[in-house]
Amino acid sequence: MLAIVCPGQGSQTPGFLTPWLELDGVREQLTALGQAAGHDLVAHGTESDAETIKDTAVAQPLIVAAGLVTASALFPERDELDATGAVLAGHSVGELTAAALAGVLTDQQAISLVATRGRAMAKASAVTPTGMTAVLGGDPDEVLAALEAQGLTPANVNGAGQVVAAGTLEQLEALRETPPAKARVIPLQVAGAFHTRHMAPAVDAMAAAAADITPANPHLRLLSNAEGATVADGPDALQRLVRQVSNPVRWDQCMETMLALGVTGLIELAPAGTLVGLAKRAMKGVETLAVKTPDDLDAARTLVQTHTA
């Protein structure tokens, strides 16, 4: 069984979409998605510097657009994707990419919704100085206890010994000064405490935008960040996307579900690498591939054929 996964914020790097523009139709696809998002995604994916694409309002539509472009290159017709019977999952903002690939949203709906999400989360982040810090290693119970002691939220429980703490800058500094035993604490280059109560205003903005969308039921098995469960109902999937903004991401449970379903091959869409890294540590025996550039497409097609029932 095949899994196709879509990365979240922080996976983008300057110029990462440049090689994709060599493919026929990609510039036009990115231009159209950018118009729906209110951003020049061609420029941001090829010319903008790291500081510019770190901006939440820019990063989120850029990442979703990248996933849609990669998927279109791998599966020129969505029927070809449906025929794989793949499991789809996205990490944080990548859930919108996955929802579009599953047919819950159109590409235009997904990019419009993520543009609202990015702007609203950027605005919420400006209210109080907040951030996120990766905690790598250590005893899982001790790590969670250390976060609780500082009033921090385990915003991303990623599995493979990685938890991302989120909260105020003062709380994160306190964690840095007194880290859990045998754990490394690494500040992340994000502009807010995503997937926490600090994002509550963004939930309201997402709900308002989602009210204009009539979602379809997924064509493929779609997993939720909330607890790794399969979501079979379109309206439920859309509401989960709304609530996800202020709720923790349980990627560890998504990977557990993939293993339980019998996933044997996993492809990560661009900007790829992070989720494959987690899968290599937590999903032993599963063949993985990060599709970073068009040079990876032939290998991806082979992996699709190998792991499609």
Beta strands, then each sheet from edge to edge (+ up, - down):
strand 1: 2-6
strand 2: 87-90
strand 3: 130-137
strand 4: 153-159
strand 5: 162-168
strand 6: 183-187
strand 7: 221-223
strand 8: 230-231
strand 9: 265-268
strand 10: 287-290
sheet 1: 8+ 7- 2- 1- 9- 10-
sheet 2: 4+ 5- 3+ 6-
end
